[in-house]
């Protein structure tokens, strides 16, 4: 297995911009009503998550929370940027949008956890793809396809999400969602496989991970309005690794199939 570095200055610039949004940022919907110009929220929080996908140990850090929209077309949320270029309204009131996206994919440092010693580093990467989103009366479902651009051995993913948002009170808004991801064999080999060189360096038995669904997850997100501009937020996410991802030695033996992450913070809305 080989890990290449990003050589394009433009690619690195986009990746760093998207990294600045932070993985633990609470995902926000594209606003239901259009607003001209730049709007959204910028905040900061404290988040905790596994040290790598499949790890048992956790790390805690400060994380930015950035959700930006330009009109009702362009968005930058979490580590994903995209554009709603296609729109369709059904006769039953369902809104369908679709368009391209760019997303930063997290890498992995073998120094992140003792279980990774000898496996080598995995570089951050830039994905490109497209999405389709369906929305009706607080319900939302989406599917997106992402292919790695900067490191060709990191493969592709297809992500499915469905959720519902509701206003509990004048100040409190909740959103729940379910998700799952299918990953290509290249992705699975990079993040969960153990090749001959890695096995010799780490002492972990060789493991060939194939394509398939790698996890199912559930999330709960809350926004609490302090005043017109300021709000608090909290997120809780559970993920269960599946298939060849769950059976990888760095998960089944040295890590954990059950993954939990959480964050809490404050943001400014404009």
Secondary structure, DSSP 4 states (H G I P E B T S, - for coil): ---PPP--HHHHHHHHHHHTT-TTSPP-PPPSS--SSEEEEEEEEEEEEESSTT-SSEEEEEEEEEEEEETTTEEEETTEEEE--EEEE-TTS-EEEEEEEEEEEP-B-GGG-GGGTTS--B--EEEEEEEEEEEETTEEEEEEEEEESS-GGG-EEEEEEEEEEEE-SSSEEEEEEEEEEEE-HHHHHHHH-B-HHHHHHH-PPPB---SEEEEEEEEEEEEEESSSSEEEEEEEEEEEE-HHHHHSHHHHTTS-SEEEEEEEEEEEE-
